[in-house]
Amino acid sequence: MPHQNRVDPWGDLHAVSSRGLFTGNRGCLVDNGGQLVRHHKGPLWITCRTEFRDWKHPLNAPRTWTPLFFLDDAVALAAGHRPCGLCRRDDYEAFRDAVTLATGSDRMVLAPDLNRRLTTERHRSGRGLVRARDRILFTSDLDALPTGTVIVDPATHLPQMVTKNHLHPFGFEGWGSPSERPRGVRVEVLTPRTSVAALDGGFIPRLHPTAVGPVGW
């Protein structure tokens, strides 16, 4: 499916020539003429399967949600999305349960709670189509971050995904050649705290095949 909108880990929109593992929804992003005019609409940011029940959905129709495409779960989580509770029910429940466990909540953290948490963690107040400067980052020991977390590389300032022993640079066609994961350093983290908690609590992200690296990756 050529030249569709894709969200990168910074949460901005780009026109690219390929499609990743998932589509996503953050509301209607186009005007009545089908032109892209907004970054998001509303607090519901979900990641969906690209095929479900033979449903068809337009790419840029007004007054309905606008499909976005993500390389994989690591990118979608870094962009501030969570798994859909309809077409990805098992993944949603795993994400929900992992957040509940990791945060020590005395009750199940349900979808409205997840949406509220992620809304406060994604962006500072602002407006416009490009919101990269409004992204909320936090600092963490790299040693403490679970597989699937996306960080900002301290040297290049570009996004990299963390796995057990490596860092994988992001590209729209897939994850690039891994480098050894350094130890004992602090980094800026793109993935919101709630999604990092989910990864830490046992949620297993569905990663693009290019993320498969050396043994013990």
C-alpha positions as MATLAB code, in Angstrom:
seq = 'MPHQNRVDPWGDLHAVSSRGLFTGNRGCLVDNGGQLVRHHKGPLWITCRTEFRDWKHPLNAPRTWTPLFFLDDAVALAAGHRPCGLCRRDDYEAFRDAVTLATGSDRMVLAPDLNRRLTTERHRSGRGLVRARDRILFTSDLDALPTGTVIVDPATHLPQMVTKNHLHPFGFEGWGSPSERPRGVRVEVLTPRTSVAALDGGFIPRLHPTAVGPVGW';
ca = [
       0.000    0.000    0.000;
       2.156    2.892   -1.232;
       2.613    6.374    0.168;
       0.473    6.255    3.278;
       0.815    8.201    6.503;
       3.095    6.606    9.059;
       3.806    7.701   12.611;
       7.426    7.560   13.737;
       8.528    7.187   17.384;
       8.566   10.963   17.774;
       4.810   10.931   17.184;
       4.844   12.913   13.919;
       3.392   12.124   10.520;
       5.368   11.210    7.419;
       4.526    9.988    3.908;
       6.424    6.772    3.226;
       6.274    3.991    0.668;
       5.677    0.928    2.836;
       3.389   -0.377    5.571;
       4.306   -1.951    8.902;
       2.675   -4.649   11.019;
      -0.110   -2.497   12.446;
      -2.507    0.283   11.682;
      -3.645    2.748   14.295;
      -6.261    5.272   15.292;
      -5.984    8.639   17.019;
      -9.185   10.130   15.614;
     -10.019   11.961   12.403;
      -6.931   13.776   11.114;
      -8.305   15.161    7.843;
     -10.633   17.970    6.800;
     -13.731   17.630    4.622;
     -11.504   17.502    1.548;
      -9.438   14.615    2.877;
      -6.353   16.737    3.553;
      -4.239   16.036    6.631;
      -4.813   18.965    9.016;
      -4.297   17.758   12.598;
      -1.975   15.583   14.664;
      -4.714   13.849   16.656;
      -8.286   14.248   17.835;
      -9.259   12.930   21.234;
      -7.532   10.755   23.860;
      -8.147    7.336   22.266;
      -4.861    6.297   20.636;
      -4.903    2.601   19.730;
      -2.968    0.167   17.584;
      -4.965   -2.225   15.406;
      -4.520   -5.218   13.136;
      -4.295   -4.374    9.444;
      -6.915   -7.062    8.688;
      -9.968   -7.812   10.832;
     -13.326   -9.432    9.946;
     -12.917   -8.405    6.294;
     -13.703   -4.834    7.341;
     -12.715   -2.111    4.896;
     -11.883    1.412    5.976;
     -11.040    4.497    3.894;
      -7.593    6.052    4.227;
      -8.520    9.736    4.259;
     -12.281   10.092    4.601;
     -13.686   13.004    6.632;
     -15.661   12.484    9.853;
     -14.181    9.079   10.626;
     -10.900    7.849   12.075;
      -7.814    8.182    9.884;
      -5.634    5.048    9.602;
      -1.967    5.395   10.514;
       0.649    2.696   10.011;
       3.285    1.502   12.465;
       6.331   -0.666   11.917;
       5.516   -2.721   15.025;
       4.470   -2.504   18.672;
       7.694   -0.853   19.802;
       7.096    2.058   17.411;
       3.390    2.289   18.243;
       4.028    2.309   21.984;
       6.735    4.946   21.573;
       4.265    7.070   19.607;
       1.871    6.897   22.561;
      -0.561    4.225   21.385;
      -1.761    1.059   23.118;
      -3.252   -2.194   21.719;
      -6.891   -2.056   20.612;
      -9.373   -3.836   22.874;
     -11.449   -5.092   19.920;
      -9.240   -6.417   17.137;
      -6.264   -7.095   19.456;
      -8.185   -8.265   22.498;
      -5.517  -10.679   23.791;
      -2.780   -8.075   23.416;
      -4.924   -5.421   25.054;
      -5.628   -7.664   28.043;
      -1.941   -8.558   28.334;
      -1.044   -4.851   28.228;
      -3.742   -3.956   30.767;
      -2.740   -6.758   33.138;
       0.952   -5.888   32.846;
       0.323   -2.231   33.697;
      -1.828   -3.283   36.667;
       0.932   -5.572   37.911;
       3.833   -3.205   37.306;
       2.126   -0.220   38.942;
       0.946   -2.174   41.983;
      -2.617   -0.992   41.473;
      -5.180   -2.491   43.852;
      -7.710   -2.627   41.014;
      -7.585   -3.484   37.329;
      -6.271   -0.600   35.206;
      -8.979   -0.439   32.537;
      -9.036    1.240   29.116;
     -10.251    4.676   30.326;
      -7.476    4.677   32.927;
      -4.882    3.719   30.332;
      -6.103    6.455   27.996;
      -5.892    9.082   30.745;
      -2.421    7.993   31.801;
      -1.055    7.967   28.254;
      -2.626   11.341   27.465;
      -0.692   12.979   30.299;
       2.541   11.195   29.350;
       2.672   11.809   25.580;
       2.719   15.561   25.001;
       2.765   18.873   26.751;
      -0.020   21.287   25.858;
       0.245   22.548   22.306;
      -1.339   22.473   18.899;
      -0.531   21.998   15.243;
       0.241   19.157   12.874;
       3.837   18.661   14.025;
       4.183   18.039   17.763;
       7.704   16.621   18.128;
       8.825   19.524   20.300;
       5.930   18.860   22.664;
       6.910   15.256   23.311;
       7.403   14.399   26.975;
      10.591   12.421   27.548;
      11.927   11.062   30.804;
      15.377    9.986   31.907;
      16.191    6.450   33.039;
      19.097    4.113   33.615;
      19.400    2.135   30.396;
      20.021   -1.000   32.469;
      16.501   -0.711   33.885;
      14.650   -0.582   30.562;
      12.856   -3.657   29.162;
      12.939   -4.976   25.608;
      10.731   -2.939   23.303;
      11.446    0.432   24.925;
      12.480    3.176   22.484;
      15.127    5.657   23.610;
      16.888    8.656   22.116;
      20.431    7.744   21.139;
      22.722   10.100   23.094;
      25.123   10.518   20.165;
      22.834   10.737   17.121;
      19.641   11.951   18.873;
      17.722    9.386   16.794;
      15.387    6.690   18.158;
      16.705    3.263   19.027;
      14.878    0.235   20.399;
      16.236   -1.558   23.438;
      16.576   -5.336   23.481;
      18.372   -7.534   26.017;
      21.889   -6.988   24.732;
      21.507   -4.529   21.849;
      20.177   -1.243   20.570;
      18.403   -1.214   17.199;
      18.180    2.028   15.166;
      14.758    2.873   13.762;
      14.014    3.070   10.036;
      10.697    3.129    8.161;
      11.656   -0.094    6.368;
      12.652   -1.862    9.606;
      15.092   -1.905   12.481;
      18.710   -1.348   11.448;
      21.860   -3.256   12.338;
      22.078   -3.658   16.126;
      24.874   -2.285   18.245;
      25.946   -3.512   21.659;
      23.802   -2.188   24.481;
      25.967   -0.029   26.745;
      25.799   -0.455   30.498;
      25.756    2.041   33.311;
      24.439    4.993   31.306;
      21.370    7.206   31.553;
      19.227    7.903   28.504;
      16.148    9.840   27.461;
      13.142    7.576   26.879;
      10.514    8.116   24.170;
       8.151    5.319   25.211;
       5.668    6.696   27.785;
       6.084    5.525   31.364;
       2.842    3.511   31.336;
       3.950    1.525   28.282;
       7.400    0.965   29.790;
       5.584   -0.337   32.868;
       3.608   -2.710   30.624;
       6.803   -4.002   29.005;
       8.385   -4.363   32.441;
       5.281   -6.122   33.759;
       5.332   -8.850   31.123;
       3.652   -7.447   28.013;
       5.443   -8.984   25.025;
       5.525   -6.565   22.075;
       5.012   -7.859   18.556;
       8.195   -6.762   16.815;
       9.037   -6.414   13.138;
      11.144   -9.333   11.754;
      14.088   -6.982   11.263;
      14.355   -6.724   15.064;
      15.502  -10.336   15.327;
      19.214  -10.089   15.979;
      22.044  -12.263   17.281;
      21.515  -14.996   19.854;
      20.720  -13.363   23.172;
      19.500  -10.232   21.432;
];
